């Protein structure tokens, strides 16, 4: 796809949105890529980093290599994600610690709207489609209720964490950062980003690169061969993930500590119960307002993108 500088800057902004989502456990950068209309191109571009492209690189044919992998597009996305992650890591940590209900409310509305958006791609209700939808929902819900592990700072596990998390990051509804929470590596990696711990980041990034190249080929094949079933499963992933991003929660017990931060098991509760526990009777209203705001952003973005496509 041919783009001018202005359009590549827009791609970078979409990358910033993906990076912001990937910082938050429970929100997927893949969701942002999908609703902004770059998901398929992203998967196909990553998939194009194959043996043929590597041969072009090794031969010194940089121009052909760059064109083969849709390099300017990928660079714009990666730059946006990097800008977002490095600039928002500390901010998101602060907001999640001090205003969790408001942040989760916003993303809850965002994801609900995204589910409705992606569900429109399901064109049939055959048995296989329904099974895919249910399976995706069950898997994602199960992931949200698994207890977090303890951090493992060995090099091989950092590499493995990067490989697994990056696969989740490009799946709508499956949060790579939440996978890091389950692996016990979220605060460890977020700390490495904040402190610019280059050795840890290099190992994590290497695992991410290898993981995403392998997984993108599988995902691209599924989208081409079983589009409806794959979209149904992705819709299920997002639906099941709502359990994690429900804003109002109550800690039920402490299960240890990680990087000097307590780990709590939580259960979802109604806003009224949250008000009883905290005594804050305005938080539920602000939570609903932000959920509606997050919900609205998806459809405003969709309408804007549709207008842009009509003009082009």
N, C-alpha and C positions, 0 to 999 in steps of 0.2 A: 504494500500500500504506500503510495507516494504521499509525503507530507512536507509542508513547509515548516520554517522555524516556529511559527506561532502554534502549529498543530503539535509539534514535538514538545513544546512547553506545556501544552494541555496534557499530553501523555505523562510528562513529569509530575504534574499536579495530581493525576490519577495514581501515580506511584506513591506520592506523598500520602494520599488517602489510604492506599494499601498498607504502607508502613505504619500509619497511625493505628489501623485496625490490628495489625500483627503484634503490636506492643501489648494489647489488652487480651488477657486470657478469656477465651469465650467468643471472640470476634475474629472472623477470618478475612485476611487480605484477599483471598479468592472471591469472597462475596463482593467486595468493592470492585474487583476486576470485572466481575460478571455484570454488575448493574451499570458500570460505566462503558460497557460495550467493547472491552479489549480482551476478554477472557480467552476466546478461541485463538486470536492472534498470539497471545502470550504463550499458550500451550504449544502451538505450532512452531513458534520461534525458538522456544527452549528445546523442542524435539529436534530442530534442525542442527543442533550442536551434536553432530554424529561423526563417524569415522571419515566420511567424505570431507566434511568441513575441517576436521583436524589435519587431514592431509594437505589441504590448501594452505593452512596456517604453517605447517612444517616446511612447505615448499617456499614460503616467503611471499605467497600471493595474498597479501593482506586485504586488498580491495575485494577480491572474489570471496574471501572468507567472511568479511564483514557483511557483504551483500547476502551470502548464503544463510547466515544466521539472523538476518534482519537486525544487524548490530545497533543501528541508531535507535531503533525502537526499544531494544533490550537495555541499552545504555540509559535511555531516558527513564525507563521504569526503575532500573536499579538505582539511579541517582536519586529519584524521588523517594524510593523506599529508604535509602541510606540517610538522606536529609531528615526524613521524618523520624526514623528510629533514634538517631543520635541526638536530635533536638528535643524529642518528646519523652525519652526514656525516664528522665528525672521528673518531668511534669506529670506523666501518667502514674508513676509510683506515688507521688504526692497526692494526686486526686483520688486514686484508689484507696489510699490509706485514710484520707480525711473526708471525702465526699462519695463513698461507695454507692449509696442509693441513687444519687443523681447520675453518676457515670453509667451504672448498669441500666438505669431506666432509659437513658438515651440510646444505648446499644440494643436494649430489648426492642424498642420501637423500630430501630433500624433493621433488625433481623426479621421481625414479623413482616414488615413491608417487603423485605428481600425474598422471603418465602413465597409470598403471593406473586411477586414478580417472576421468580424462577419457575413456579408451578405452572405458569401459563405456557411453558415450553413442553409440558406433558400433553401430547395430542391424543392419547388413547388411554383407555382404562382396562387394558387386558390383564389377565391374571399375573403375568410376569411383571408388568408395570407396578401393580399393586404390591406384589411381593418385594420388589426393589425398594418401593417407598417405605414399607414397613421395616425392612431389613436395615435401611439407612437410619431410620428413626431409632430403632432398638440399639444399634451400634453406638450412635452418638449419645443416646441417653446413658448407656452403660459406661461410656468413657467419662461422663460427667459425675458419676457416682463412685468411681474408683478412687480409693484413698491415695493421696500423693505419696511418692517415695522420698527417700532421703537423697540429698545431693551426692553425686559420685564425680569427683574432680579429676579422675584419671583421663589420660589423653584419648584412649580408645572409646570411652563412654561419651566424652565431649563430641568426638567425631560421629558416633552413632546417634547422639541426640540431634545433631545438625541434620543428619540424613533423614531421620524420621520426622522431625518438626517441619522441615521445608516441604515435605510431601503434603502434610496437613495444611500448610499455609496457602497452597494453591487450590485446595478443595473448598468450595463454598460451604460454609457451615461448620467445618472442622478447623478449630483454631490451633495453629502451630504453637502459639505461646501457651495454650492450655495443655497441649501434649508435653511441653517442657515442665509445666506444673506437675503433671502426673509422674514424669521422670525424676522430679525433684531438682530440676535444673533451671527453673525460671528465674529465680532471684540471683542465682549464680551467674547466668548468662547476662541478665540485665545489669548486674554489678560490673561484669566485664566490659559491657558497652559503656556504662557511665565512667568507669575508671580507665578506659582505653587500654585494657589488658590485651595487647596485640597477640601474644602467643596463643592464648585461649581463643580469641576471635578468629585467628588464622585456622586453627584446627576445626573449629565449629563451621567456618565458612567452607572449608574443603569438603567436609561431610555433606554440607548443604548442596554444594555444586554437584557432587556425584549423585546424591539422592534425587535431586530434581531432574537431572538429565535422564536418569533411568525411569523415574515415575512418569515423566511427561509423555514418554513414548507409549506407556500403557494407557494413560488417560486419553491421549489423542486417538488411539485405536478404539477405545470404548465409545468415545463420542461419535466416531465415524460409523462404527458397526452397530452400536446399540444406543443411539442417541436418546430415545425416549426413556428407555430403562435407566440409563445413566443419569439423566436429568431427574428422574423420579427418586433415585437413590440420593442424589445431591440435595433434593428438596427434603428428603427424610433426615439427612445429616443435619440440616439447618433446624428442622423442627425439633429433633432430639436435643440439640444444643441449647434450646430455650430454658431447659432445666437449670443450666449453669448460669445463665445471665439474668434470671429472675432477680429483680433488685432487692426485694425484702427478704432477709435471711436472719436466722437465729443460730448462734453457735451452740452446739449440743455437747461437745467435749473437746478437750485438747489432746492431740495425738503426737505431741513432740515439738521439736523446734528445728529450724533450718536457717543457717546464716543469721543467727541471733533473732530470728523472727518466728513467733509462735505459729504453728499450723493447727487450724481448727476444722473439725467436721461441722458442717452447717446443714440446716434444713430450710426449705422455703416456707415462708409464712405469709399471711395476709397483711396488707398495709395497716389494718386496724390493730393487729397483734404487735406489729413493729412499733406502733405509736404507744401501746401499753408498756412495752419494754423500755423504750427510750424516753418517753415523755415528750417527744417532738411531734406535735400534731400538725405541722405544716409540711413535713417531709414527704408525706404521701401525695399531697397536691403538686408540689414541685416535681416529684417523680413522674406523675402522670403527664404533666406539661412537657417535660423533656422527652418522655416516650412518644408523645404525639408529634413533637418536633422531629425526633429521629425518624418516625414513620413517614412524615411529610417530605423529608429530604429526598427519600428514594424516588417518590413520584414526581417531585419537582425536577430532580436530576434526569429522570427518564423523559419527561416532556421536553426538557432542554436538549437532550441528546437527539430525540426524534426530530426536533426542529432543525438541528444542525445537519442531520442526515438528509432531510428534505431539501435544504438549501444547497447541499453539495451534489 
